[in-house]
Amino acid sequence: MITSPERRYADRLDSFAGRHPFVVDLALVLALMGCASLGSALTLPGADPPDQDKTAVVLMGVACLALLKHRSHPRVAVVVTAACTVVAIALGYLLTPLLLAPVMAALYWLATLTDRRTTRAYGVTTLVAVVIAAAISDSMDHLSLLLRTIGPFFWLLLPLAAGTMTRLRRAYLKAVQARAEHAERTREEEARLRVTEERMRIARELHDVVAHHLALANAQAGTAAHLALTSPEQTKAILTDLTGTTSSALRELKATLGLLRHSGDPDSTPLEPSPGLARLPELVSACASAGLKVTVTTEGEPQPLSPGVDLTAFRIVQEALTNVTKHAATQAAHVRFEYSGSRLTITVSNDGAVTPEASEAAGSRGFGVMGMRERARSIGGELCAGHRPEGGFEVATTLPLQPHGAGEDATP
């Protein structure tokens, strides 16, 4: 970015003032002292200067020295400079802007560093005192009362207005900076939240895909090993199903990883559709090849589901049947779908004894139950899992037909 030489010099001056504030204040005070000393020597044409030449220098010197404390004590600086100026006017010195320079500087810094109420109180008091001193001064007897008072009034009103504008400008810039920092902080927090949510979604998806297919593959391999000698034909069929299970696992992993690598380019390879309840017969067949008989019943009139609800329902049923395959000492499970109004209730239950691993998962310490609950809540549903009073284990979830929760989880 190209900046003008004036802008560069101004930036350097601001930087120097920030590093050495006392040096800058001292230079300003010396300049103001020169102006005030010059102003005390001015007289009207044909008028004699006051006899107290050194008195004016001393008064203006005290007023300018008081300005060195304007950063920490702006009120004291105004009082001291105003008092010295009023005394100088009362002694007969000609009231000029040069003589008013110290009190004008003090009023400007007062308006810049303090609030409106303080500025108004001290500014009005100083203005009235100087105007009264100018009205009764002998140095301008030949001028009318209006001309003697209107000049000091406007000269002192100018630094008050300029200081107030400077204070408001600084407050505005500070507010803008605070809003910008808040917006930046909010964007960063939102980005972190989105990254966390996406990471949890990917972890859920990978867990469902890998855990389900590995559990089925493990059960199929164990069954094949058990029947290898006694039933070769059945063993061959199970091994064939095992090949299909691993192929399905690879296909779903490829789809999930393809989503992560998808750049949104229209020319890129299209993504595979998300799995849904239409693949339930395939899931039931895979469980059957692993030795788990699954029965499915439907109550009510089936209704179309949104992609997010369809995916969530399928993943919950898939994970529940995977847990039955891994943890329950049973060879049968029952899946019930109940359509009622605008909600779908899914129940997956079994009558077998539950192993300690399943008890741990039911206590929300396993990733399977945790993932199912997170999926249900993400679309505005509910899920509970636990032991049945008559024995066995049950997973029950209620899902809306159209998602209205935090977001529609439609990750393939």
FIKEDO-421335 format. One record per residue (C-alpha): x, y, z; residue in three letters. Coordinates in Angstrom, 2 decimals, always signed. Each point is the difference from the previous one (the first is absolute). Example, Ala and Ser with C-alpha at 12.3 -4.5 7.8 and 13.67 -1.06 7.14 Angstrom:
<rs>
<<+12.30 -4.50 +7.80> 'ALA'> <<+1.37 +3.44 -0.66> 'SER'> 
</rs>
This chain:
<rs>
<<+0.00 +0.00 +0.00> 'MET'> <<+1.35 +3.45 -0.99> 'ILE'> <<-0.25 +2.83 +2.53> 'THR'> <<+0.71 +3.68 -0.44> 'SER'> <<+3.08 +1.60 +1.61> 'PRO'> <<-2.28 +2.08 +2.25> 'GLU'> <<-1.68 -3.16 +1.26> 'ARG'> <<+3.31 -1.68 +0.68> 'ARG'> <<+1.25 +3.01 +1.95> 'TYR'> <<-3.24 +0.10 +2.00> 'ALA'> <<+0.34 -3.70 +0.84> 'ASP'> <<+3.58 +0.54 +1.12> 'ARG'> <<-1.05 +2.94 +2.17> 'LEU'> <<-2.78 -2.05 +1.62> 'ASP'> <<+2.42 -2.83 +0.64> 'SER'> <<+2.55 +2.36 +1.55> 'PHE'> <<-2.70 +1.63 +2.16> 'ALA'> <<-1.06 -3.42 +1.27> 'GLY'> <<+3.57 -0.90 +0.97> 'ARG'> <<+0.99 +3.38 +1.48> 'HIS'> <<-3.11 +1.82 +1.28> 'PRO'> <<+1.90 +2.27 +2.42> 'PHE'> <<+2.30 +1.31 -2.76> 'VAL'> <<-3.02 +0.88 -2.14> 'VAL'> <<-1.76 +1.69 +2.95> 'ASP'> <<+3.13 +2.02 +0.82> 'LEU'> <<+0.32 +1.21 -3.59> 'ALA'> <<-3.66 +1.07 -0.04> 'LEU'> <<+0.36 +1.79 +3.35> 'VAL'> <<+3.05 +1.93 -1.22> 'LEU'> <<-1.86 +1.01 -3.16> 'ALA'> <<-3.00 +1.14 +2.05> 'LEU'> <<+2.26 +1.93 +2.37> 'MET'> <<+1.51 +1.85 -2.96> 'GLY'> <<-3.48 +0.85 -1.29> 'CYS'> <<-1.18 +1.20 +3.41> 'ALA'> <<+3.15 +2.12 +0.55> 'SER'> <<-0.45 +1.57 -3.42> 'LEU'> <<-3.67 +0.67 +0.73> 'GLY'> <<+0.80 +1.72 +3.30> 'SER'> <<+2.20 +2.50 -1.90> 'ALA'> <<-2.72 +1.04 -2.45> 'LEU'> <<-1.98 +3.21 +0.52> 'THR'> <<-2.51 +2.01 -1.96> 'LEU'> <<+1.33 +2.87 -2.18> 'PRO'> <<+0.65 +3.05 +2.16> 'GLY'> <<-0.39 -1.90 +3.27> 'ALA'> <<+2.75 -0.42 +2.56> 'ASP'> <<+0.98 -3.52 +1.05> 'PRO'> <<-0.54 -1.01 +3.65> 'PRO'> <<+2.81 +0.67 +2.43> 'ASP'> <<+0.13 -3.64 +1.21> 'GLN'> <<+1.89 -1.53 -2.94> 'ASP'> <<+1.60 -2.76 +2.10> 'LYS'> <<-3.31 -0.79 +1.69> 'THR'> <<-1.59 -1.11 -3.26> 'ALA'> <<+2.98 -2.21 -0.80> 'VAL'> <<-0.18 -1.61 +3.43> 'VAL'> <<-3.77 -0.54 -0.24> 'LEU'> <<+0.22 -1.53 -3.47> 'MET'> <<+2.96 -2.12 +1.09> 'GLY'> <<-2.01 -1.45 +2.89> 'VAL'> <<-2.97 -0.61 -2.32> 'ALA'> <<+2.17 -1.80 -2.54> 'CYS'> <<+1.76 -2.10 +2.66> 'LEU'> <<-3.41 -1.11 +1.26> 'ALA'> <<-0.69 -1.35 -3.50> 'LEU'> <<+2.72 -2.63 +0.52> 'LEU'> <<-2.51 -1.79 +2.27> 'LYS'> <<-2.89 +0.14 -2.44> 'HIS'> <<+0.05 -3.78 -0.62> 'ARG'> <<-0.40 -0.98 +3.66> 'SER'> <<-1.70 +3.13 +1.41> 'HIS'> <<-1.93 +1.78 -2.79> 'PRO'> <<-2.30 +1.79 +2.46> 'ARG'> <<+2.92 +1.45 +1.97> 'VAL'> <<+1.61 +1.18 -3.24> 'ALA'> <<-3.20 +1.85 -0.98> 'VAL'> <<-0.38 +1.65 +3.41> 'VAL'> <<+3.64 +1.17 +0.14> 'VAL'> <<+0.11 +1.33 -3.58> 'THR'> <<-3.37 +1.71 +0.36> 'ALA'> <<+1.04 +1.67 +3.25> 'ALA'> <<+3.28 +1.25 -1.49> 'CYS'> <<-1.78 +1.32 -3.09> 'THR'> <<-2.66 +1.82 +2.03> 'VAL'> <<+2.68 +1.62 +2.19> 'VAL'> <<+1.95 +1.11 -3.10> 'ALA'> <<-3.13 +1.55 -1.53> 'ILE'> <<-0.84 +1.75 +3.25> 'ALA'> <<+3.52 +1.50 +0.08> 'LEU'> <<-0.75 +1.72 -3.31> 'GLY'> <<+1.63 -2.23 -2.59> 'TYR'> <<-1.68 -0.04 -3.39> 'LEU'> <<-2.24 -3.00 -0.46> 'LEU'> <<+1.14 -1.75 -3.18> 'THR'> <<-0.06 -3.63 -1.27> 'PRO'> <<+3.74 -0.19 +0.77> 'LEU'> <<-0.63 +0.85 +3.65> 'LEU'> <<-2.85 -2.53 +0.08> 'LEU'> <<+2.12 -2.79 -1.53> 'ALA'> <<+0.75 -1.87 +3.30> 'PRO'> <<-3.62 -0.03 +1.21> 'VAL'> <<-1.23 -0.95 -3.48> 'MET'> <<+2.37 -2.98 -0.03> 'ALA'> <<-1.13 -0.99 +3.51> 'ALA'> <<-3.67 +0.14 -1.04> 'LEU'> <<+0.68 -2.12 -3.08> 'TYR'> <<+1.73 -2.72 +2.02> 'TRP'> <<-2.75 +0.16 +2.64> 'LEU'> <<-2.67 -0.61 -2.65> 'ALA'> <<+2.09 -2.81 -1.48> 'THR'> <<+0.84 -1.88 +3.21> 'LEU'> <<-3.11 +0.44 +2.17> 'THR'> <<-3.71 -0.57 -0.35> 'ASP'> <<-2.62 +2.42 -1.25> 'ARG'> <<-1.21 +1.05 +3.43> 'ARG'> <<+3.48 +0.91 +1.25> 'THR'> <<+0.80 +1.85 -3.23> 'THR'> <<-3.21 +1.99 +0.24> 'ARG'> <<+0.53 +0.98 +3.65> 'ALA'> <<+3.64 +1.06 -0.24> 'TYR'> <<-0.37 +1.45 -3.51> 'GLY'> <<-2.96 +2.23 +0.83> 'VAL'> <<+1.61 +1.18 +3.24> 'THR'> <<+3.26 +0.89 -1.78> 'THR'> <<-1.83 +1.72 -2.84> 'LEU'> <<-2.07 +2.13 +2.37> 'VAL'> <<+3.03 +0.97 +2.07> 'ALA'> <<+2.03 +1.09 -3.02> 'VAL'> <<-2.92 +1.90 -1.56> 'VAL'> <<-0.66 +1.88 +3.26> 'ILE'> <<+3.71 +0.84 +0.32> 'ALA'> <<-0.02 +1.30 -3.59> 'ALA'> <<-3.10 +2.10 +0.68> 'ALA'> <<+1.56 +1.80 +2.95> 'ILE'> <<+3.55 +0.25 -1.41> 'SER'> <<+1.49 +3.48 -0.57> 'ASP'> <<+2.00 -1.09 -3.07> 'SER'> <<-3.01 +0.27 -2.33> 'MET'> <<-1.99 +2.91 +1.45> 'ASP'> <<-0.50 +1.61 -3.39> 'HIS'> <<-1.77 -3.15 -1.33> 'LEU'> <<-3.65 -0.81 +0.59> 'SER'> <<-1.01 -2.67 +2.51> 'LEU'> <<-1.15 -2.32 -2.80> 'LEU'> <<+3.30 +0.16 -1.83> 'LEU'> <<+1.94 -0.59 +3.24> 'ARG'> <<-1.95 -3.15 +0.89> 'THR'> <<-0.90 -1.61 -3.32> 'ILE'> <<+3.63 -0.64 -0.95> 'GLY'> <<+1.02 -1.96 +3.15> 'PRO'> <<-3.32 -1.85 -0.09> 'PHE'> <<+0.57 -1.47 -3.46> 'PHE'> <<+3.74 -0.55 +0.50> 'TRP'> <<-0.66 -2.13 +3.09> 'LEU'> <<-3.00 -1.74 -1.53> 'LEU'> <<+2.16 -1.23 -2.90> 'LEU'> <<+2.30 -2.37 +2.00> 'PRO'> <<-3.00 -1.37 +1.93> 'LEU'> <<-1.74 -0.92 -3.26> 'ALA'> <<+3.17 -1.41 -1.55> 'ALA'> <<+0.81 -2.09 +3.09> 'GLY'> <<-3.54 -1.35 +0.17> 'THR'> <<+0.14 -1.05 -3.65> 'MET'> <<+3.36 -1.67 +0.59> 'THR'> <<-1.39 -1.91 +3.00> 'ARG'> <<-3.04 -1.15 -1.97> 'LEU'> <<+2.20 -1.02 -2.91> 'ARG'> <<+2.23 -2.08 +2.26> 'ARG'> <<-3.04 -1.62 +1.63> 'ALA'> <<-1.39 -0.83 -3.45> 'TYR'> <<+3.27 -1.54 -1.18> 'LEU'> <<+0.27 -1.98 +3.23> 'LYS'> <<-3.54 -1.32 -0.44> 'ALA'> <<+0.70 -0.93 -3.61> 'VAL'> <<+3.17 -1.82 +1.03> 'GLN'> <<-1.85 -1.81 +2.79> 'ALA'> <<-2.72 -1.09 -2.44> 'ARG'> <<+2.60 -1.17 -2.49> 'ALA'> <<+1.83 -2.00 +2.68> 'GLU'> <<-3.30 -1.49 +1.19> 'HIS'> <<-0.96 -0.93 -3.56> 'ALA'> <<+3.42 -1.57 -0.59> 'GLU'> <<-0.23 -1.90 +3.27> 'ARG'> <<-3.52 -1.16 -0.88> 'THR'> <<+1.13 -1.17 -3.44> 'ARG'> <<+2.87 -1.95 +1.52> 'GLU'> <<-2.27 -1.61 +2.59> 'GLU'> <<-2.56 -0.87 -2.66> 'GLU'> <<+2.72 -1.48 -2.19> 'ALA'> <<+1.30 -2.09 +2.91> 'ARG'> <<-3.54 -1.14 +0.78> 'LEU'> <<-0.60 -1.01 -3.60> 'ARG'> <<+3.29 -1.89 -0.12> 'VAL'> <<-0.88 -1.81 +3.23> 'THR'> <<-3.47 -0.91 -1.24> 'GLU'> <<+1.37 -1.23 -3.31> 'GLU'> <<+2.69 -2.04 +1.74> 'ARG'> <<-2.61 -1.64 +2.25> 'MET'> <<-2.22 -0.70 -3.01> 'ARG'> <<+2.88 -1.68 -1.85> 'ILE'> <<+0.94 -1.98 +3.10> 'ALA'> <<-3.61 -1.20 +0.35> 'ARG'> <<-0.16 -1.02 -3.65> 'GLU'> <<+3.30 -1.84 +0.02> 'LEU'> <<-0.92 -1.75 +3.24> 'HIS'> <<-3.33 -1.18 -1.42> 'ASP'> <<+1.55 -1.23 -3.24> 'VAL'> <<+3.10 -1.66 +1.45> 'VAL'> <<-1.53 -1.42 +3.18> 'ALA'> <<-3.04 -1.47 -1.76> 'HIS'> <<+1.85 -1.70 -2.83> 'HIS'> <<+2.88 -1.20 +2.15> 'LEU'> <<-2.45 -1.47 +2.52> 'ALA'> <<-1.88 -1.81 -2.77> 'LEU'> <<+3.25 -1.17 -1.59> 'ALA'> <<+1.24 -1.27 +3.36> 'ASN'> <<-3.25 -1.86 +0.66> 'ALA'> <<-0.04 -1.48 -3.51> 'GLN'> <<+3.63 -1.09 +0.27> 'ALA'> <<-0.64 -1.61 +3.39> 'GLY'> <<-3.05 -1.83 -1.28> 'THR'> <<+1.88 -1.20 -3.08> 'ALA'> <<+2.86 -1.26 +2.15> 'ALA'> <<-2.47 -1.86 +2.22> 'HIS'> <<-1.78 -1.66 -2.95> 'LEU'> <<+3.05 -0.58 -2.19> 'ALA'> <<+0.23 -3.71 +0.74> 'LEU'> <<-3.62 -0.90 +0.59> 'THR'> <<-1.76 +2.03 -2.73> 'SER'> <<+2.26 +0.97 -2.93> 'PRO'> <<-2.88 +1.28 -2.16> 'GLU'> <<-1.28 +2.31 +2.70> 'GLN'> <<+3.56 +1.13 +0.69> 'THR'> <<+0.42 +0.88 -3.67> 'LYS'> <<-3.21 +2.04 +0.04> 'ALA'> <<+1.12 +1.87 +3.12> 'ILE'> <<+3.39 +0.76 -1.54> 'LEU'> <<-1.78 +1.33 -3.08> 'THR'> <<-2.06 +2.26 +2.26> 'ASP'> <<+3.21 +1.02 +1.75> 'LEU'> <<+1.37 +1.19 -3.33> 'THR'> <<-3.13 +2.06 -0.51> 'GLY'> <<+0.30 +1.46 +3.49> 'THR'> <<+3.57 +1.15 -0.53> 'THR'> <<-0.87 +1.36 -3.46> 'SER'> <<-2.87 +1.97 +1.53> 'SER'> <<+2.34 +1.37 +2.69> 'ALA'> <<+2.51 +1.12 -2.61> 'LEU'> <<-2.78 +1.59 -2.07> 'ARG'> <<-1.36 +2.01 +2.93> 'GLU'> <<+3.48 +1.05 +1.11> 'LEU'> <<+0.71 +1.16 -3.54> 'LYS'> <<-3.23 +2.01 -0.01> 'ALA'> <<+0.83 +1.63 +3.34> 'THR'> <<+3.55 +0.83 -1.01> 'LEU'> <<-1.27 +1.25 -3.35> 'GLY'> <<-2.22 +2.47 +1.83> 'LEU'> <<+3.00 +1.28 +1.95> 'LEU'> <<+2.00 +0.44 -3.20> 'ARG'> <<-2.89 +1.49 -1.97> 'HIS'> <<+0.91 +3.53 -1.10> 'SER'> <<-3.43 +1.08 -1.23> 'GLY'> <<+1.22 +0.13 -3.62> 'ASP'> <<-2.88 -0.83 -2.38> 'PRO'> <<+2.44 -2.06 -2.11> 'ASP'> <<+1.10 -2.13 +2.94> 'SER'> <<-1.20 -3.56 +0.50> 'THR'> <<-3.57 -0.01 +1.39> 'PRO'> <<-0.48 -1.30 +3.50> 'LEU'> <<-1.89 -3.19 +0.74> 'GLU'> <<-3.46 +0.45 +1.55> 'PRO'> <<-0.30 -0.19 +3.77> 'SER'> <<-1.13 -3.37 +1.38> 'PRO'> <<-3.55 -0.18 +1.30> 'GLY'> <<-2.73 -2.40 +1.05> 'LEU'> <<-0.20 -1.22 -3.61> 'ALA'> <<+3.16 -1.99 +0.82> 'ARG'> <<-1.61 -1.66 +3.02> 'LEU'> <<-0.52 -3.36 -1.81> 'PRO'> <<+3.72 -0.04 -0.83> 'GLU'> <<+0.80 +0.69 +3.66> 'LEU'> <<-2.36 -2.78 +1.17> 'VAL'> <<+1.59 -2.43 -2.47> 'SER'> <<+3.51 +0.86 +1.23> 'ALA'> <<-1.06 -0.57 +3.61> 'CYS'> <<-1.55 -3.32 -0.96> 'ALA'> <<+3.27 -1.16 -1.55> 'SER'> <<+1.66 +0.78 +3.34> 'ALA'> <<-2.48 -2.19 +1.84> 'GLY'> <<-2.44 +2.70 +1.18> 'LEU'> <<-3.63 -0.35 -1.09> 'LYS'> <<-1.64 +3.42 -0.30> 'VAL'> <<-3.76 +0.49 -0.28> 'THR'> <<-1.42 +3.32 -1.15> 'VAL'> <<-3.54 +1.26 +0.64> 'THR'> <<-1.64 +3.27 -0.99> 'THR'> <<-2.99 +1.65 +1.67> 'GLU'> <<-1.88 +2.89 -1.54> 'GLY'> <<+0.17 +1.37 -3.52> 'GLU'> <<+3.63 +0.40 -1.15> 'PRO'> <<+0.79 +3.58 -0.99> 'GLN'> <<+2.89 +1.48 -2.00> 'PRO'> <<+3.00 +1.11 +2.05> 'LEU'> <<+2.41 +2.82 -0.64> 'SER'> <<+3.57 -1.10 -0.92> 'PRO'> <<+1.32 +0.94 +3.45> 'GLY'> <<-2.71 -1.91 +1.89> 'VAL'> <<+0.31 -2.95 -2.38> 'ASP'> <<+3.76 -0.18 +0.59> 'LEU'> <<-0.38 +0.41 +3.76> 'THR'> <<-2.63 -2.75 +0.23> 'ALA'> <<+2.14 -2.41 -2.01> 'PHE'> <<+3.16 +0.71 +1.99> 'ARG'> <<-1.79 -0.45 +3.34> 'ILE'> <<-1.48 -3.35 -1.09> 'VAL'> <<+3.40 -1.04 -1.41> 'GLN'> <<+1.85 +0.87 +3.22> 'GLU'> <<-2.64 -1.63 +2.22> 'ALA'> <<+0.19 -3.26 -1.98> 'LEU'> <<+3.80 +0.20 +0.08> 'THR'> <<-0.11 +0.20 +3.79> 'ASN'> <<-2.31 -3.01 +0.10> 'VAL'> <<+2.42 -1.93 -2.19> 'THR'> <<+3.01 +0.93 +2.14> 'LYS'> <<-1.37 -0.01 +3.54> 'HIS'> <<-3.30 -1.88 +0.36> 'ALA'> <<-0.12 -3.75 +0.58> 'ALA'> <<-2.90 -0.49 -2.41> 'THR'> <<-0.65 -0.93 -3.61> 'GLN'> <<-3.09 +2.14 -0.54> 'ALA'> <<-0.85 +3.68 +0.00> 'ALA'> <<-3.15 +1.93 -0.78> 'HIS'> <<-0.29 +3.37 -1.75> 'VAL'> <<-3.31 +1.88 +0.21> 'ARG'> <<-0.92 +3.17 -1.92> 'PHE'> <<-3.01 +2.00 +1.18> 'GLU'> <<-1.24 +2.97 -2.05> 'TYR'> <<-2.15 +2.27 +2.12> 'SER'> <<-0.90 +3.50 -1.16> 'GLY'> <<+3.17 +1.90 -0.85> 'SER'> <<+2.37 -2.32 +1.86> 'ARG'> <<+1.61 -3.38 -0.54> 'LEU'> <<+0.74 -2.28 +2.95> 'THR'> <<+2.62 -2.72 -0.50> 'ILE'> <<+0.55 -2.78 +2.53> 'THR'> <<+2.79 -2.60 -0.25> 'VAL'> <<-0.21 -2.68 +2.67> 'SER'> <<+1.29 -3.48 +0.83> 'ASN'> <<-0.73 -2.57 +2.69> 'ASP'> <<+3.52 -1.25 +0.62> 'GLY'> <<+2.21 +0.46 +3.04> 'ALA'> <<+2.20 +3.08 -0.13> 'VAL'> <<+3.77 -0.17 +0.36> 'THR'> <<+1.98 +2.50 +2.14> 'PRO'> <<+1.07 +1.82 -3.19> 'GLU'> <<-3.62 +0.69 -0.86> 'ALA'> <<-0.68 +1.25 +3.51> 'SER'> <<+2.87 +2.43 -0.37> 'GLU'> <<-1.37 +1.26 -3.33> 'ALA'> <<-3.45 +0.44 +1.53> 'ALA'> <<+1.51 +2.24 +2.66> 'GLY'> <<+0.98 +2.45 -2.77> 'SER'> <<+3.65 -0.87 +0.35> 'ARG'> <<+0.10 -1.73 -3.37> 'GLY'> <<+0.35 +1.91 -3.24> 'PHE'> <<-2.86 -1.93 -1.63> 'GLY'> <<-2.80 +1.16 +2.31> 'VAL'> <<+1.58 +3.45 +0.21> 'MET'> <<+0.05 +0.28 -3.79> 'GLY'> <<-3.61 -1.17 -0.32> 'MET'> <<-1.15 +2.55 +2.57> 'ARG'> <<+1.93 +2.81 -1.73> 'GLU'> <<-1.52 -0.97 -3.35> 'ARG'> <<-3.53 +0.06 +1.39> 'ALA'> <<+0.49 +3.36 +1.73> 'ARG'> <<+1.57 +1.59 -3.10> 'SER'> <<-3.37 -0.18 -1.82> 'ILE'> <<-2.21 +0.74 +3.02> 'GLY'> <<-0.63 -3.57 +1.14> 'GLY'> <<+0.55 -1.97 +3.19> 'GLU'> <<+1.62 -3.35 +0.78> 'LEU'> <<+0.18 -2.25 +3.04> 'CYS'> <<+1.77 -3.34 +0.42> 'ALA'> <<-0.03 -2.40 +2.91> 'GLY'> <<-0.98 -3.38 +1.42> 'HIS'> <<-3.55 -1.26 -0.36> 'ARG'> <<-1.88 -1.00 +3.16> 'PRO'> <<-0.87 -3.39 -1.54> 'GLU'> <<+3.62 -0.53 -1.04> 'GLY'> <<+2.12 +0.96 -2.96> 'GLY'> <<+0.92 +3.42 -1.32> 'PHE'> <<-1.93 +2.68 -1.88> 'GLU'> <<+0.86 +3.12 -1.99> 'VAL'> <<-2.94 +2.35 -0.62> 'ALA'> <<+0.08 +3.27 -1.92> 'THR'> <<-2.63 +2.49 -1.10> 'THR'> <<+0.85 +2.06 -3.10> 'LEU'> <<-1.90 +2.77 -1.79> 'PRO'> <<-0.90 -0.72 -3.59> 'LEU'> <<+1.54 +3.38 -0.91> 'GLN'> <<+3.08 +1.13 +1.99> 'PRO'> <<-0.31 +3.12 +2.15> 'HIS'> <<+2.99 -0.33 +2.34> 'GLY'> <<+3.49 +1.45 -0.16> 'ALA'> <<+0.54 -1.17 -3.55> 'GLY'> <<-0.78 -2.77 -2.44> 'GLU'> <<+2.66 -2.65 +0.17> 'ASP'> <<+0.14 -1.28 -3.55> 'ALA'> <<+3.61 -1.10 -0.20> 'THR'> <<+0.25 -3.13 -2.12> 'PRO'> 
</rs>
